[in-house]
Amino acid sequence: MTFNELELVRETYSALERGDVNALLAHASPDIAVFQSDLVPWGGDRARHEGLLMFLQSVMTHLDSKVEVGEMYIAGDTVVQVGRTRGVVRATGRSFDAAETHLWRVRGGQIVAFEAYVDTDELVRALGTDF
């Protein structure tokens, strides 16, 4: 099945919501690069499928959350998604509602890079002293 960039990213969000790891990995290049600010416990630079899975596992360990996918735009080989992430920090029970922007770089029908930019002030507040 062939996807254009927006369809690929939409299907990736759907796979994430379903918890479909096989579909997620099929969309991601084996050499995918993942980044989020190291101001949050799951942040930093990760590489390859193993790094993507470690990133997602760490997010799920710390948060019970849902990304609310917003507007999506194409900028060259990058799909930009502007939305929100809402949920609860598992360790503190504190809720959060944070603006987020995701950058998905697509080449050859696969995601080669994912960068997550989130309102870290909101997340750090909810994380409390546990981080």
Secondary structure, DSSP 8 states (H G I E B T S, - for coil): ----HHHHHHHHHHHHHHT-HHHHHHHEEEEEEEEE-TTSTT-EEEEHHHHHHHHHHHHHHHEEEEEEEEEEEEETTEEEEEEEEEEEETTT--EEEEEEEEEEEEETTEEEEEEEEE-HHHHHHHHGGG-
